[in-house]
Amino acid sequence: TNILKGILKKLKASRQKPRFTPLSWLTIRILKNEPDQKLKQRRLPHFILNYIRPYEVVKTYTEIFVEEIYRFETSHKKPVIFDCGANIGLSTIYFKTLYPNAIVQAFEPDTTLFEVLRKNIECNGLKDVELHQAAIWTQNTQLSFANKGSEGSHIDTSGKSAQQVQAIQLSSILANLDSIDLLKMDIEGAEY
């Protein structure tokens, strides 16, 4: 019964047209064959994207814009969204596409990714987005960080990494707000 339910669910999902245009076959092939050392810029169906690692763009764009893993409903005209682990900003761009008047707080500790995030927010003219080059943590402190310039960057709890990042206590930020509409956390295991 579960197998049949799963098949029916897949069939129904495949009939639904996504709200956002998926990447074309050609765009995916081009992205998958680009080098991943230099900053590049490409016009995607709904915005301009600066990026370094093209294979991460294909995966992340599909998850966020086609599958809409972060889709949520709110009745607020100016929803407050926290994007913890903003990476290069695809999720932030998605939130601002859904809710153009949203107020977004985006956090990204990786130095390389933060600079690409900043470029993406600027070149798309996104307003009411506050960028923080910091990790989200349980206290305000400095943390050892494995700065990889990719989705694999993470807090190094072993303390072996020479790279240090500023960490911000999430609860102290939230204490100053009446409410938020979405708390997105993709912070490579530090959610715990």
Beta strands, then each sheet from edge to edge (+ up, - down):
strand 1: 40-43
strand 2: 48-51
strand 3: 80-84
strand 4: 103-107
strand 5: 129-132
strand 6: 135-137
strand 7: 141-146
strand 8: 154-155
strand 9: 164-169
strand 10: 182-185
sheet 1: 1+ 2-
sheet 2: 5+ 4+ 3+ 10+
sheet 3: 6+ 9+ 7- 8+
end
